[in-house]
């Protein structure tokens, strides 16, 4: 898969969310109700949005998002945001390195 396929999949999933009604299981409903009561939030959708933001941030910060994107699409989130792969950003060439240069690579 590629950057263009990832972009198409994200756009497709985004469009599908307009019509989606998400149903919750009993455990999720109980947890959402507990959060509503504890945080004094009347609108459960606000808490769902906050939960999605937290999950996205956590997945991004731990590198899990890049791991899954690299495995499925062979790109990272930074590449997706920029609209080009690292190879495209650098002109598609890798400078040759000597053995001495390798010790500085992580």
Buried (B, 14 or more C-beta within 10 A) or exposed (E): EEBEEBBEEEEEEEEEEEEEEEEEEEEEEEBBEEBBEEEEBEEBEEBBEEBEEEEEEEBEEEEEBBEEBBEEBBBBBEBBEBEEBEEEEEEEEEEEEEEEEEEEEE
